[in-house]
Amino acid sequence: MTSITIRDLEIERDLGDVLALMREMSPTYVINEAALLHRLQTVPARSHPRAFVAELDGRVVGRSQSRFDNFFSDGTETAFISVEVTAAHTAGRGSARGCTSTRSSIRTSSARLAC
């Protein structure tokens, strides 16, 4: 069995797969490669953005992103964390609630986060 590799997002390499994953998670979401590229490249450094992908057989099957919510100021009390996994790779998580894929997003006080 091939194992899943977790690695940093590589924008040029992963853009198409990440876009496909986003569309699977939210079929009515209107976005294209140019818009996603702009979004990924314009998060301010002061937000300390991090993005990872889960890769299996050269294909992205999951992604996560996190950042502090301080786009317009230096300080913040909140952070954003998001995880998405394709339906084929959730390993049954959420199936008791009828979920076919895994998608979680939270905003929380940065004081509660362990960095």
N, CA, C and O atoms as a GROMACS GRO file, in nm:
protein
  460
    1MET      N    1   0.084  -0.118   0.000
    1MET     CA    2   0.000   0.000   0.000
    1MET      C    3   0.088   0.125   0.000
    1MET      O    4   0.184   0.133   0.077
    2THR      N    5   0.056   0.218  -0.084
    2THR     CA    6   0.129   0.343  -0.092
    2THR      C    7   0.089   0.433   0.023
    2THR      O    8  -0.029   0.441   0.059
    3SER      N    9   0.186   0.501   0.081
    3SER     CA   10   0.155   0.589   0.194
    3SER      C   11   0.133   0.732   0.148
    3SER      O   12   0.181   0.774   0.042
    4ILE      N   13   0.060   0.804   0.228
    4ILE     CA   14   0.032   0.945   0.201
    4ILE      C   15   0.147   1.028   0.256
    4ILE      O   16   0.195   1.004   0.367
    5THR      N   17   0.190   1.125   0.179
    5THR     CA   18   0.297   1.216   0.219
    5THR      C   19   0.237   1.352   0.251
    5THR      O   20   0.161   1.407   0.171
    6ILE      N   21   0.270   1.406   0.366
    6ILE     CA   22   0.229   1.542   0.403
    6ILE      C   23   0.349   1.632   0.377
    6ILE      O   24   0.459   1.607   0.426
    7ARG      N   25   0.327   1.737   0.301
    7ARG     CA   26   0.436   1.829   0.267
    7ARG      C   27   0.381   1.970   0.251
    7ARG      O   28   0.260   1.991   0.241
    8ASP      N   29   0.473   2.067   0.248
    8ASP     CA   30   0.433   2.205   0.223
    8ASP      C   31   0.370   2.218   0.085
    8ASP      O   32   0.410   2.149  -0.009
    9LEU      N   33   0.272   2.305   0.074
    9LEU     CA   34   0.211   2.336  -0.054
    9LEU      C   35   0.316   2.397  -0.146
    9LEU      O   36   0.389   2.487  -0.106
   10GLU      N   37   0.323   2.348  -0.268
   10GLU     CA   38   0.406   2.408  -0.373
   10GLU      C   39   0.309   2.463  -0.476
   10GLU      O   40   0.250   2.388  -0.554
   11ILE      N   41   0.293   2.594  -0.477
   11ILE     CA   42   0.186   2.658  -0.553
   11ILE      C   43   0.185   2.614  -0.699
   11ILE      O   44   0.081   2.569  -0.748
   12GLU      N   45   0.295   2.627  -0.768
   12GLU     CA   46   0.298   2.596  -0.912
   12GLU      C   47   0.263   2.449  -0.936
   12GLU      O   48   0.188   2.417  -1.029
   13ARG      N   49   0.317   2.362  -0.856
   13ARG     CA   50   0.298   2.217  -0.872
   13ARG      C   51   0.158   2.172  -0.833
   13ARG      O   52   0.101   2.083  -0.898
   14ASP      N   53   0.101   2.230  -0.730
   14ASP     CA   54  -0.022   2.179  -0.669
   14ASP      C   55  -0.149   2.254  -0.708
   14ASP      O   56  -0.259   2.212  -0.671
   15LEU      N   57  -0.137   2.363  -0.779
   15LEU     CA   58  -0.252   2.450  -0.805
   15LEU      C   59  -0.372   2.376  -0.864
   15LEU      O   60  -0.483   2.391  -0.814
   16GLY      N   61  -0.352   2.298  -0.966
   16GLY     CA   62  -0.462   2.226  -1.031
   16GLY      C   63  -0.530   2.127  -0.938
   16GLY      O   64  -0.653   2.120  -0.934
   17ASP      N   65  -0.451   2.049  -0.864
   17ASP     CA   66  -0.508   1.951  -0.771
   17ASP      C   67  -0.582   2.018  -0.656
   17ASP      O   68  -0.687   1.971  -0.614
   18VAL      N   69  -0.527   2.128  -0.605
   18VAL     CA   70  -0.592   2.200  -0.495
   18VAL      C   71  -0.725   2.259  -0.544
   18VAL      O   72  -0.825   2.256  -0.472
   19LEU      N   73  -0.725   2.312  -0.663
   19LEU     CA   74  -0.848   2.366  -0.720
   19LEU      C   75  -0.954   2.256  -0.736
   19LEU      O   76  -1.071   2.278  -0.704
   20ALA      N   77  -0.914   2.139  -0.783
   20ALA     CA   78  -1.007   2.026  -0.796
   20ALA      C   79  -1.062   1.984  -0.660
   20ALA      O   80  -1.180   1.954  -0.647
   21LEU      N   81  -0.976   1.983  -0.559
   21LEU     CA   82  -1.019   1.948  -0.424
   21LEU      C   83  -1.120   2.050  -0.371
   21LEU      O   84  -1.222   2.013  -0.312
   22MET      N   85  -1.093   2.178  -0.392
   22MET     CA   86  -1.185   2.282  -0.348
   22MET      C   87  -1.321   2.267  -0.415
   22MET      O   88  -1.425   2.286  -0.352
   23ARG      N   89  -1.320   2.233  -0.542
   23ARG     CA   90  -1.447   2.215  -0.615
   23ARG      C   91  -1.521   2.091  -0.568
   23ARG      O   92  -1.644   2.090  -0.567
   24GLU      N   93  -1.448   1.987  -0.529
   24GLU     CA   94  -1.514   1.868  -0.474
   24GLU      C   95  -1.580   1.901  -0.341
   24GLU      O   96  -1.693   1.858  -0.315
   25MET      N   97  -1.512   1.978  -0.258
   25MET     CA   98  -1.564   2.012  -0.127
   25MET      C   99  -1.684   2.106  -0.137
   25MET      O  100  -1.779   2.094  -0.059
   26SER      N  101  -1.680   2.198  -0.231
   26SER     CA  102  -1.787   2.299  -0.247
   26SER      C  103  -1.818   2.314  -0.396
   26SER      O  104  -1.765   2.404  -0.461
   27PRO      N  105  -1.904   2.228  -0.450
   27PRO     CA  106  -1.932   2.229  -0.594
   27PRO      C  107  -1.986   2.362  -0.648
   27PRO      O  108  -1.972   2.389  -0.767
   28THR      N  109  -2.046   2.444  -0.564
   28THR     CA  110  -2.099   2.572  -0.612
   28THR      C  111  -2.000   2.687  -0.595
   28THR      O  112  -2.032   2.801  -0.628
   29TYR      N  113  -1.882   2.658  -0.543
   29TYR     CA  114  -1.780   2.760  -0.522
   29TYR      C  115  -1.728   2.808  -0.657
   29TYR      O  116  -1.686   2.727  -0.739
   30VAL      N  117  -1.730   2.938  -0.681
   30VAL     CA  118  -1.684   2.993  -0.807
   30VAL      C  119  -1.540   3.041  -0.791
   30VAL      O  120  -1.514   3.140  -0.723
   31ILE      N  121  -1.447   2.970  -0.853
   31ILE     CA  122  -1.305   3.005  -0.846
   31ILE      C  123  -1.234   2.943  -0.965
   31ILE      O  124  -1.275   2.838  -1.015
   32ASN      N  125  -1.128   3.007  -1.010
   32ASN     CA  126  -1.045   2.951  -1.116
   32ASN      C  127  -0.899   2.957  -1.074
   32ASN      O  128  -0.868   3.007  -0.965
   33GLU      N  129  -0.809   2.907  -1.159
   33GLU     CA  130  -0.668   2.902  -1.121
   33GLU      C  131  -0.611   3.040  -1.092
   33GLU      O  132  -0.536   3.058  -0.997
   34ALA      N  133  -0.646   3.139  -1.174
   34ALA     CA  134  -0.593   3.275  -1.153
   34ALA      C  135  -0.637   3.332  -1.019
   34ALA      O  136  -0.558   3.393  -0.948
   35ALA      N  137  -0.764   3.311  -0.984
   35ALA     CA  138  -0.815   3.362  -0.856
   35ALA      C  139  -0.749   3.291  -0.738
   35ALA      O  140  -0.713   3.355  -0.639
   36LEU      N  141  -0.734   3.159  -0.749
   36LEU     CA  142  -0.670   3.084  -0.641
   36LEU      C  143  -0.524   3.125  -0.626
   36LEU      O  144  -0.476   3.142  -0.515
   37LEU      N  145  -0.455   3.140  -0.737
   37LEU     CA  146  -0.315   3.183  -0.733
   37LEU      C  147  -0.304   3.319  -0.666
   37LEU      O  148  -0.216   3.340  -0.582
   38HIS      N  149  -0.390   3.412  -0.702
   38HIS     CA  150  -0.390   3.545  -0.640
   38HIS      C  151  -0.414   3.534  -0.490
   38HIS      O  152  -0.344   3.598  -0.411
   39ARG      N  153  -0.512   3.453  -0.451
   39ARG     CA  154  -0.544   3.436  -0.308
   39ARG      C  155  -0.424   3.383  -0.231
   39ARG      O  156  -0.391   3.433  -0.124
   40LEU      N  157  -0.359   3.282  -0.286
   40LEU     CA  158  -0.246   3.219  -0.216
   40LEU      C  159  -0.124   3.312  -0.208
   40LEU      O  160  -0.049   3.307  -0.110
   41GLN      N  161  -0.105   3.395  -0.309
   41GLN     CA  162   0.014   3.480  -0.314
   41GLN      C  163  -0.002   3.614  -0.243
   41GLN      O  164   0.096   3.686  -0.226
   42THR      N  165  -0.122   3.649  -0.202
   42THR     CA  166  -0.142   3.782  -0.144
   42THR      C  167  -0.175   3.782   0.005
   42THR      O  168  -0.209   3.887   0.059
   43VAL      N  169  -0.167   3.669   0.070
   43VAL     CA  170  -0.185   3.667   0.216
   43VAL      C  171  -0.063   3.736   0.277
   43VAL      O  172   0.050   3.696   0.249
   44PRO      N  173  -0.083   3.838   0.360
   44PRO     CA  174   0.032   3.911   0.414
   44PRO      C  175   0.120   3.823   0.503
   44PRO      O  176   0.072   3.737   0.575
   45ALA      N  177   0.249   3.846   0.495
   45ALA     CA  178   0.346   3.768   0.573
   45ALA      C  179   0.318   3.779   0.723
   45ALA      O  180   0.344   3.684   0.797
   46ARG      N  181   0.266   3.893   0.769
   46ARG     CA  182   0.239   3.910   0.912
   46ARG      C  183   0.132   3.814   0.963
   46ARG      O  184   0.117   3.796   1.084
   47SER      N  185   0.057   3.751   0.871
   47SER     CA  186  -0.044   3.652   0.909
   47SER      C  187   0.017   3.514   0.933
   47SER      O  188  -0.051   3.422   0.978
   48HIS      N  189   0.146   3.500   0.903
   48HIS     CA  190   0.218   3.373   0.919
   48HIS      C  191   0.141   3.257   0.854
   48HIS      O  192   0.112   3.157   0.920
   49PRO      N  193   0.107   3.271   0.724
   49PRO     CA  194   0.031   3.164   0.660
   49PRO      C  195   0.112   3.037   0.645
   49PRO      O  196   0.232   3.041   0.618
   50ARG      N  197   0.046   2.924   0.663
   50ARG     CA  198   0.106   2.792   0.639
   50ARG      C  199   0.007   2.711   0.558
   50ARG      O  200  -0.114   2.719   0.582
   51ALA      N  201   0.056   2.636   0.464
   51ALA     CA  202  -0.032   2.550   0.383
   51ALA      C  203   0.041   2.420   0.355
   51ALA      O  204   0.158   2.418   0.320
   52PHE      N  205  -0.032   2.311   0.372
   52PHE     CA  206   0.022   2.177   0.350
   52PHE      C  207  -0.072   2.100   0.259
   52PHE      O  208  -0.191   2.130   0.251
   53VAL      N  209  -0.018   1.999   0.192
   53VAL     CA  210  -0.101   1.907   0.115
   53VAL      C  211  -0.071   1.765   0.158
   53VAL      O  212   0.039   1.734   0.205
   54ALA      N  213  -0.170   1.680   0.141
   54ALA     CA  214  -0.152   1.535   0.158
   54ALA      C  215  -0.149   1.478   0.016
   54ALA      O  216  -0.243   1.497  -0.061
   55GLU      N  217  -0.041   1.410  -0.016
   55GLU     CA  218  -0.020   1.361  -0.152
   55GLU      C  219  -0.016   1.209  -0.153
   55GLU      O  220   0.048   1.146  -0.069
   56LEU      N  221  -0.085   1.151  -0.250
   56LEU     CA  222  -0.086   1.006  -0.268
   56LEU      C  223  -0.068   0.978  -0.416
   56LEU      O  224  -0.145   1.026  -0.499
   57ASP      N  225   0.034   0.901  -0.449
   57ASP     CA  226   0.062   0.867  -0.589
   57ASP      C  227   0.070   0.990  -0.679
   57ASP      O  228   0.020   0.989  -0.791
   58GLY      N  229   0.132   1.096  -0.629
   58GLY     CA  230   0.152   1.217  -0.708
   58GLY      C  231   0.030   1.307  -0.720
   58GLY      O  232   0.033   1.404  -0.796
   59ARG      N  233  -0.075   1.278  -0.646
   59ARG     CA  234  -0.199   1.356  -0.653
   59ARG      C  235  -0.235   1.409  -0.514
   59ARG      O  236  -0.223   1.337  -0.415
   60VAL      N  237  -0.278   1.533  -0.507
   60VAL     CA  238  -0.320   1.592  -0.381
   60VAL      C  239  -0.458   1.535  -0.343
   60VAL      O  240  -0.553   1.545  -0.420
   61VAL      N  241  -0.465   1.475  -0.223
   61VAL     CA  242  -0.592   1.418  -0.174
   61VAL      C  243  -0.642   1.489  -0.049
   61VAL      O  244  -0.748   1.456   0.004
   62GLY      N  245  -0.566   1.588  -0.002
   62GLY     CA  246  -0.607   1.666   0.114
   62GLY      C  247  -0.522   1.791   0.124
   62GLY      O  248  -0.414   1.799   0.065
   63ARG      N  249  -0.571   1.886   0.199
   63ARG     CA  250  -0.493   2.008   0.220
   63ARG      C  251  -0.531   2.070   0.353
   63ARG      O  252  -0.639   2.046   0.406
   64SER      N  253  -0.440   2.150   0.405
   64SER     CA  254  -0.469   2.227   0.525
   64SER      C  255  -0.405   2.364   0.510
   64SER      O  256  -0.306   2.381   0.440
   65GLN      N  257  -0.463   2.459   0.577
   65GLN     CA  258  -0.406   2.593   0.578
   65GLN      C  259  -0.435   2.657   0.712
   65GLN      O  260  -0.534   2.627   0.778
   66SER      N  261  -0.347   2.746   0.752
   66SER     CA  262  -0.368   2.819   0.876
   66SER      C  263  -0.305   2.957   0.862
   66SER      O  264  -0.212   2.978   0.784
   67ARG      N  265  -0.358   3.049   0.939
   67ARG     CA  266  -0.303   3.186   0.941
   67ARG      C  267  -0.366   3.261   1.058
   67ARG      O  268  -0.473   3.224   1.107
   68PHE      N  269  -0.299   3.365   1.100
   68PHE     CA  270  -0.360   3.457   1.194
   68PHE      C  271  -0.448   3.553   1.114
   68PHE      O  272  -0.413   3.590   1.002
   69ASP      N  273  -0.560   3.594   1.171
   69ASP     CA  274  -0.653   3.684   1.102
   69ASP      C  275  -0.613   3.828   1.125
   69ASP      O  276  -0.683   3.903   1.195
   70ASN      N  277  -0.501   3.868   1.067
   70ASN     CA  278  -0.456   4.006   1.081
   70ASN      C  279  -0.415   4.062   0.945
   70ASN      O  280  -0.302   4.110   0.928
   71PHE      N  281  -0.505   4.056   0.851
   71PHE     CA  282  -0.476   4.108   0.718
   71PHE      C  283  -0.450   4.258   0.718
   71PHE      O  284  -0.372   4.308   0.636
   72PHE      N  285  -0.515   4.331   0.809
   72PHE     CA  286  -0.511   4.477   0.803
   72PHE      C  287  -0.445   4.542   0.924
   72PHE      O  288  -0.449   4.665   0.938
   73SER      N  289  -0.386   4.463   1.012
   73SER     CA  290  -0.319   4.518   1.130
   73SER      C  291  -0.208   4.424   1.174
   73SER      O  292  -0.198   4.311   1.124
   74ASP      N  293  -0.126   4.469   1.266
   74ASP     CA  294  -0.016   4.385   1.312
   74ASP      C  295  -0.058   4.286   1.419
   74ASP      O  296   0.003   4.180   1.431
   75GLY      N  297  -0.158   4.316   1.496
   75GLY     CA  298  -0.199   4.229   1.605
   75GLY      C  299  -0.333   4.163   1.577
   75GLY      O  300  -0.413   4.214   1.498
   76THR      N  301  -0.357   4.051   1.643
   76THR     CA  302  -0.486   3.984   1.629
   76THR      C  303  -0.509   3.892   1.748
   76THR      O  304  -0.415   3.851   1.816
   77GLU      N  305  -0.633   3.862   1.771
   77GLU     CA  306  -0.670   3.766   1.875
   77GLU      C  307  -0.727   3.638   1.814
   77GLU      O  308  -0.761   3.546   1.888
   78THR      N  309  -0.737   3.632   1.682
   78THR     CA  310  -0.798   3.514   1.619
   78THR      C  311  -0.707   3.452   1.514
   78THR      O  312  -0.618   3.516   1.459
   79ALA      N  313  -0.733   3.324   1.490
   79ALA     CA  314  -0.659   3.250   1.388
   79ALA      C  315  -0.758   3.167   1.307
   79ALA      O  316  -0.867   3.136   1.356
   80PHE      N  317  -0.721   3.132   1.186
   80PHE     CA  318  -0.804   3.051   1.097
   80PHE      C  319  -0.729   2.923   1.066
   80PHE      O  320  -0.610   2.926   1.032
   81ILE      N  321  -0.798   2.810   1.077
   81ILE     CA  322  -0.740   2.679   1.045
   81ILE      C  323  -0.843   2.604   0.962
   81ILE      O  324  -0.961   2.600   0.997
   82SER      N  325  -0.799   2.544   0.851
   82SER     CA  326  -0.890   2.471   0.764
   82SER      C  327  -0.825   2.341   0.718
   82SER      O  328  -0.705   2.337   0.691
   83VAL      N  329  -0.906   2.234   0.711
   83VAL     CA  330  -0.859   2.104   0.662
   83VAL      C  331  -0.964   2.050   0.566
   83VAL      O  332  -1.084   2.055   0.595
   84GLU      N  333  -0.920   1.999   0.451
   84GLU     CA  334  -1.009   1.937   0.354
   84GLU      C  335  -0.946   1.807   0.306
   84GLU      O  336  -0.826   1.802   0.278
   85VAL      N  337  -1.028   1.702   0.295
   85VAL     CA  338  -0.981   1.571   0.249
   85VAL      C  339  -1.083   1.517   0.150
   85VAL      O  340  -1.203   1.526   0.174
   86THR      N  341  -1.036   1.460   0.039
   86THR     CA  342  -1.128   1.404  -0.061
   86THR      C  343  -1.212   1.293  -0.001
   86THR      O  344  -1.172   1.228   0.096
   87ALA      N  345  -1.328   1.272  -0.058
   87ALA     CA  346  -1.421   1.169  -0.009
   87ALA      C  347  -1.356   1.031  -0.010
   87ALA      O  348  -1.383   0.950   0.079
   88ALA      N  349  -1.273   1.004  -0.107
   88ALA     CA  350  -1.211   0.871  -0.119
   88ALA      C  351  -1.104   0.845  -0.013
   88ALA      O  352  -1.058   0.732   0.000
   89HIS      N  353  -1.064   0.948   0.061
   89HIS     CA  354  -0.952   0.932   0.155
   89HIS      C  355  -0.985   0.975   0.298
   89HIS      O  356  -0.894   1.006   0.374
   90THR      N  357  -1.112   0.976   0.334
   90THR     CA  358  -1.148   1.016   0.470
   90THR      C  359  -1.138   0.903   0.570
   90THR      O  360  -1.148   0.926   0.690
   91ALA      N  361  -1.118   0.780   0.524
   91ALA     CA  362  -1.106   0.662   0.611
   91ALA      C  363  -1.227   0.648   0.703
   91ALA      O  364  -1.213   0.606   0.818
   92GLY      N  365  -1.345   0.685   0.654
   92GLY     CA  366  -1.468   0.668   0.731
   92GLY      C  367  -1.500   0.780   0.827
   92GLY      O  368  -1.607   0.778   0.888
   93ARG      N  369  -1.413   0.876   0.843
   93ARG     CA  370  -1.440   0.986   0.935
   93ARG      C  371  -1.564   1.063   0.890
   93ARG      O  372  -1.574   1.103   0.774
   94GLY      N  373  -1.654   1.083   0.980
   94GLY     CA  374  -1.776   1.157   0.950
   94GLY      C  375  -1.887   1.074   0.890
   94GLY      O  376  -1.998   1.125   0.870
   95SER      N  377  -1.862   0.947   0.860
   95SER     CA  378  -1.965   0.865   0.794
   95SER      C  379  -2.088   0.844   0.882
   95SER      O  380  -2.198   0.825   0.830
   96ALA      N  381  -2.071   0.846   1.013
   96ALA     CA  382  -2.185   0.830   1.103
   96ALA      C  383  -2.283   0.946   1.090
   96ALA      O  384  -2.401   0.932   1.120
   97ARG      N  385  -2.233   1.061   1.046
   97ARG     CA  386  -2.319   1.178   1.028
   97ARG      C  387  -2.363   1.193   0.883
   97ARG      O  388  -2.427   1.292   0.847
   98GLY      N  389  -2.328   1.096   0.798
   98GLY     CA  390  -2.367   1.103   0.658
   98GLY      C  391  -2.275   1.187   0.573
   98GLY      O  392  -2.309   1.219   0.459
   99CYS      N  393  -2.159   1.223   0.625
   99CYS     CA  394  -2.064   1.304   0.549
   99CYS      C  395  -1.992   1.216   0.448
   99CYS      O  396  -1.952   1.104   0.479
  100THR      N  397  -1.976   1.267   0.328
  100THR     CA  398  -1.903   1.192   0.226
  100THR      C  399  -1.761   1.243   0.208
  100THR      O  400  -1.681   1.180   0.139
  101SER      N  401  -1.730   1.355   0.268
  101SER     CA  402  -1.594   1.409   0.263
  101SER      C  403  -1.568   1.481   0.395
  101SER      O  404  -1.660   1.501   0.475
  102THR      N  405  -1.444   1.519   0.417
  102THR     CA  406  -1.410   1.588   0.540
  102THR      C  407  -1.370   1.731   0.508
  102THR      O  408  -1.281   1.755   0.427
  103ARG      N  409  -1.438   1.825   0.572
  103ARG     CA  410  -1.404   1.966   0.557
  103ARG      C  411  -1.430   2.033   0.690
  103ARG      O  412  -1.543   2.034   0.738
  104SER      N  413  -1.327   2.090   0.749
  104SER     CA  414  -1.341   2.158   0.877
  104SER      C  415  -1.269   2.291   0.871
  104SER      O  416  -1.158   2.301   0.818
  105SER      N  417  -1.331   2.392   0.924
  105SER     CA  418  -1.268   2.523   0.937
  105SER      C  419  -1.305   2.579   1.073
  105SER      O  420  -1.420   2.567   1.116
  106ILE      N  421  -1.209   2.639   1.140
  106ILE     CA  422  -1.238   2.703   1.268
  106ILE      C  423  -1.167   2.837   1.276
  106ILE      O  424  -1.063   2.859   1.214
  107ARG      N  425  -1.225   2.925   1.353
  107ARG     CA  426  -1.158   3.048   1.394
  107ARG      C  427  -1.152   3.040   1.546
  107ARG      O  428  -1.252   3.008   1.611
  108THR      N  429  -1.038   3.069   1.600
  108THR     CA  430  -1.022   3.057   1.744
  108THR      C  431  -0.931   3.167   1.796
  108THR      O  432  -0.860   3.232   1.719
  109SER      N  433  -0.934   3.188   1.924
  109SER     CA  434  -0.844   3.284   1.986
  109SER      C  435  -0.702   3.235   1.972
  109SER      O  436  -0.673   3.119   2.003
  110SER      N  437  -0.613   3.321   1.926
  110SER     CA  438  -0.473   3.280   1.910
  110SER      C  439  -0.408   3.247   2.043
  110SER      O  440  -0.308   3.176   2.047
  111ALA      N  441  -0.464   3.297   2.152
  111ALA     CA  442  -0.410   3.265   2.284
  111ALA      C  443  -0.429   3.118   2.317
  111ALA      O  444  -0.356   3.064   2.400
  112ARG      N  445  -0.525   3.052   2.252
  112ARG     CA  446  -0.550   2.911   2.277
  112ARG      C  447  -0.468   2.819   2.188
  112ARG      O  448  -0.471   2.697   2.205
  113LEU      N  449  -0.394   2.874   2.095
  113LEU     CA  450  -0.315   2.793   2.003
  113LEU      C  451  -0.175   2.772   2.057
  113LEU      O  452  -0.113   2.864   2.109
  114ALA      N  453  -0.127   2.650   2.045
  114ALA     CA  454   0.012   2.623   2.080
  114ALA      C  455   0.096   2.637   1.955
  114ALA      O  456   0.074   2.565   1.858
  115CYS      N  457   0.189   2.728   1.954
  115CYS     CA  458   0.271   2.751   1.835
  115CYS      C  459   0.404   2.679   1.846
  115CYS      O  460   0.487   2.688   1.755
   0.00000   0.00000   0.00000
